[in-house]
Amino acid sequence: MKIKVNNHILLIFGAFIMIIPFLWMVSTSLKSYGEAMQVPPTILPQEWKMSNYSSVFESVNFLKYYLNTIIVTLSRTLAQLFLCSLAAFAFARLRFPGKNIIFIAILSVLMVPPQVILIPNYAILTQLGWIDTFYALIVPGMFSAFGVFLLRQFFMGIPKELDEAATMDGCSLFGIYWKIILPNSTPALMALGIFTILASWNDFLWPLVMTNSADMRVLSVGIAAFQGQYATDYPLLMAGAVMSTIPMLIMFIFLQKHLITGIALQGVRR
Amino acid sequence: METPLAQRRQKTGLISKRKKRAHQEAIWAYLFIAPTVIGLCIFYMFPAVASFALSFTKWNGISAAEYIGLGNIIALIQDSSFIRSIVNTTVFTIVSVPLSVIIAMCISLMLNQRIKGMVVYRTLYFLPVVTMPVAVGMVWKWLYNTEYGLVNYVLGLFGLPQPSWLFNPNIALLSVILVYVWMTVGNNVILLLAGLQGISKTYYEAAQIDGATKVNQFFHITLPLITPTLFFVFITGMISSLQVFDLIFIMIGDSNVLLEPLRTIVYGVYESGFKYSQMGIASAQAFLLFLTILFVTIIQFAFQKKWVHYDG
């Protein structure tokens, strides 16, 4: 009993350290500049300055950053879910010459760190005339070796009898993929979807390098540039940070079960 | 009644039908994998090879690349900034990964005891993992602020020293490491907790009958059986900490004071490639990073037999 109480004290202390930066971010975002620079600091804002939030929209094209991020995240995620699952279906279910070699080649991509392919990709996208366009932010991010691998492993676990029954009923191969495999793979598709949304929303180095006009900025690049402009105006910076992170925090709180199952699956599988 | 000839005809008909079906299946399969395979080739495989080739060239990204052999490697070895980035990245990885894993191990052990509010704790510990690293960097830069920051205010309340976290070159890297640990602990908790929950209860029941203490149980049951998960957590943790960039970029900001104490290998890639347009030397750094990651991973796999138990 005594041990349990102590555990709670430690866990609550840890949870405090985890949550305080978030609370401080929100609290600062509602203070006036003068109040944020007070010593000793006020815990809660004395006057709630909601106008910091609208000031962010006025000082930079924050709405555009938001829109860009949403467009990039949604397109990448939908494309990855479709393309990865299609390929994973072929690797899990169909017979074709060269299958194993191609699959191993795809797995080898997993070992290459993203920074290594950055510079050649910059050259490729320059050649294509895609620098500073949505193509640069979306198209390379539509393909994922990790996604193919994750889904293929899951598809292998779906009973083959389901496919065979559907074939008897005259179902085409695409029909089996669409009507049998996909509806039976919701957990894996959810996990991959959430991973992709997070990775693409929070991504920084790629959009930083591949875009240069203010109109093409995504949120991460936008608030970094914002920090460069308003180096010490912490209330404004924090308001920007709150608005860029809130969508992912909300998504996590609602979908955490799926995300956690997905992460746990990776660790157990190896 | 069918004649033998008719039977044979029917049989060959079946075979060719089956062949036709296999043929069709292959065509469909190639259609299904084509977009992904082509995409991965253009944007991942070809660039990986090209990065290796570019390492031996002098190239500004616009004019034709010029082959200079090992010129980039020689220049890098003589460049104190590059050496600094290697040292910083190594320290960053060696300190942050074990620290994050040990803390995560303690938390997941506590959470694994059918504790009340487990889901709430897990959610709170995981929040930093889903937060944009750029935003994390901004918030912590503010928390670390020497005069107005919350961290120093709290330390002051307890009469503790109030260092200028980021602006003291001796502790700047450590300050960022602490933020990184804060960011990654939740991910490790989830993985380790899943591993702990996979350990069969019968082991503990048997140990209790034998009269083993809690400490004995931890060292002889929990720890050996969690080693596969620990191995996974260490490998993936080291791979991502060797690639740290976003946090570093935000923490350095426009400051020249922080540039050297905080620069990492990926920061070097960014700086050479996109600030100074030296794509060849940037590729060489990126490729050295790749080799480092490969080397660390191989070493870990080589040593896993010594400590990882796969018989659980």
Interface residues (C-beta under 8 A of the other chain):
Chain A: K4 N7 H8 L10 L11 G14 A15 I17 M18 I19 I20 P21 F22 W24 M25 T28 A36 M37 Q38 V39 P40 P41 L83 C84 L86 A87 F89 A90 F91 L94 R95 F96 P97 K99 I102 A105 I106 S108 V109 M111 V112 P113 P114 Q115 V116 I117 L118 I119 P120 N121 Y122 A123 I124 T126 V139 P140 M142 F143 A145 V148 L173 F174 Y177 L198 W201 N202 F204 L205 L208 V209 L219 S220 I223 A224 Q227 G228 A231 Y234 L237 M238 A241 S244 T245 M248 L249 M251 F252 I253 Q256 L259 I260 I263 A264 Q266 G267 V268 R270
Chain B: A22 E25 A26 W28 A29 Y30 F32 I33 P35 T36 V37 G39 L40 I42 F43 Y44 M45 F46 P47 A48 A50 S51 L54 G61 C106 I107 M110 L111 Q113 I115 K116 Y121 R122 T123 L124 Y125 F126 L127 P128 V130 T131 M132 P133 V134 A135 V136 M138 V139 W140 W142 L143 N145 E147 Y148 L150 Y153 W182 G186 N187 I190 L191 L193 A194 G195 G198 P228 T229 F232 V233 I239 L242 Q243 F245 D246 F249 I250 G253 D254 V266 V269 Y270 G273 F274 M279 A282 S283 A286 F287 L289 F290 I293 L294 T297
